[in-house]
Structures are given as C-alpha cells and as structure tokens.
Amino acid sequence: MEPPMKKTLIRNYAKLIARVGANVQKGQRVVITAQLDQPAFVCMLAEECYRAGASDVAVEWQDQRLEKLASRFETVKELAYVSPWEEEKLKGRAERPPVTIRLLSADPDGMKGADREKITLASMARSAITKPYADAMTNRHQWCVAAVPSAGWAKKIFPEERVGRAVERLWELILQTSRADGKDPLTDWMWHNRALRDKCDRLNALDLVSLEYWSSNGTRLKVGLLREAQFISGKKSTVGGDYFNPNIPTEECFTTPKRGEAEGIVYAVKPLSYGGELIEDFWLRFEGGRVVACGAKKNKELLEKIVAMDEGAAYLGECALVPFDSPINRTGLLFYNTLFDENACCHLALGRGYSNTVIGFEKMTASDFAALGVNDSMIHVDFMIGAEDLEIIGVTAEGERVAIFEGGSWSRALA
C-alpha cells in the first residue's frame, strides 16, 4: 500500500525516524522490523538510514496472518523452537548490537481467534532462550518504535471510510501526532525534547519517594519510587553516550517504580491492544507491589495470562506522566495502538522496569539493578490510567505532599 500523501511529508517522517528516533551513526548496522503493509515507506526509511551513515540495513518482515496460521497448526513445542541459526543470529547481535527500528501497523483485531494459550506458552518457553541475548543489548544500542498505517488498523479507527481514505486519514494522524507534519520536524523535535527535559528536571528537584493516584472512577493507588532513579523523557542515551528517541510519538515523563511497593486499585481508561486482541474496561488490584486480583469486561482471560507470564509480570515497571490534554488525546480518537494511546494520558506498565532511569546506570550490572528494586520480566505492557479528573500527589523524602497532577493535567506548580 503506497503512501498516498505528499512525498515530502513522508520523506521527512522517514528522516525523523532515522536521525532523531534511532539517531543512526556512521558505520552502524541497522535492523528494521515491519509488517507487509508499507513496503515503499520501508525502502524510504532504509535509504534515510544509509544517508545517515549506516553501513548496512537489514529488513525483517512479519505478517499477522502467518502468525495466526502458525498458532493454529503448530504445536507449542514447534512454536517455541529457537533454531541454532536463529540463536546464532541473536548471539551476534548481543555481541555487536545493531540499531533497531520497529514499525507498527498491526490490525488491532488481527489475532482474534488465534490460540492464545498456545501462543503464551510458546512465548514463555522461547523467552528462556532469547531473553538473555536481549538483556545483553539493554542500554547498549539505539532503538526506535514508530508506526505506519495498514488497512485493518485504519478501518478500525475509521470504519465509515473506504479503505483508501481510511489509510490516508491514518497517515495524517500519525504525522500530526508524531510532530512530523511541519516544515522542519527535526528542529521541532529538538524543542519538544527540551521542553520534556525541563519538566523532568522540575520533577527530579522534588526528590519524590512515592506517587498517590486518585480518580472518581475508583482508582486509589500508591506507588513507591526508587530513590536512585530519576524522571526521564523521550530522549535517552546508551552507555556509549549515543542519544536516541525510542518512541515516536512521545509525550511522557517517566520513572521506574520500586518493586514491591504498590498498594491499592487502579482502573484503565482505554482498552489495551495486546497481541492482536483488545482487553477492555479492566482493573488491577495491588498488594505488596504485586497484582493480586484483576478483572475486565472483555478478555479477562488474556489479562490474567499477561499478569502470570513470569514472576515479574505482576509487578510494575514504569510510572509515566502525560497530561490529559496531550496532542494525541485532543484528537478525540482511540488509536487501538499502545504506542499512541500511552502517549495520550498517564499510564503504568506491568513487567520490566527501565534501568536507564537509574543514576549511574552505565556502570551497573543486572544484579545491581535487582538489588535496588528495578523489576525484571519478559514483558513490558503499558496501560492507560489518565482519567480527566486524575489527581496525583507526590510525597517527598521529607514527607511533604506536593500536587503533581490536578484535573488530569500538570498542577499549577509544575505547569
């Protein structure tokens, strides 16, 4: 499906992903992962990576239809199998991490009817082999997740439109919310990153030890924060000092909570799109930092599988602050895609915590992070909790209570 819009806008978006998102440097290898929906854009992105200095660019294609067929006909053992050549590839990437770019375009309902039990069991078994290689790459390479339209995703958002027009409207939305529809997106992102960094600096100056969430929908949650961690924003750094923006778009200031310190109940305000299925109207109850109960009006079983994926899946790995009046939320649309919906409003994440929020992470090991209370898991699943009336109180190390959010957005003290 060819990009239907002006090629200049599409080209600028590809350049933004290559130079600001992934920040490809001269001589670096790049791996792009994409569905089969926008081959022309993938070629354009590969060209921009080469122009940025990439030594080589590899593209790994995926297709939901094939994944669904595999879940139907293959056994758990076959689905979980990691071939010697695949493991050798993972080993090579762990030893010399490439820049990785992942383009999302999956149909939110594309895996409906797949054997979820089989997929979950296979994912857990594969992770035992693949996760150590992924862990070895953590904080050692640039990566970026961005999006392109597909017919299925576009029709999910715009069911009343014909396919071509729906795809065109989704292109417009992606470019608009990714701040890629102006004359100079690279400069626009420089100022955007600076504004987010300034907000994080003000949060870090408070020396917060916990956050308390309240909303009229029933949310009553207290989350402990790591004293050794700080709030960071969209722009991150590798241990080697290469900056990159892992998410395009991004509107968040986030930090890593302390494993074992979460008490209360929280209600999601948007559906969660996970593995090609939707979980709707759900809640989670925490005791001792762990999910002890959960419920959902739709797909409760899938939610329970996520929480039970491994030992760390039931603990929190991220607290992210995004005002309710964010550019994405102002569209009034549900994207059915976590990359966008998580940047619409405040969210939390189950599973793996971000170690690069810890001050001095460059010199620390996995055991150091675990000792501090950074959660570890094979998953990192964001879910949105930013109601229009969300109140967040921050508690400082001195016991002072500071308003962080009022009425769903930044308090007057932090606005």
Disulfide bonds with the S-S distance in Angstrom:
none
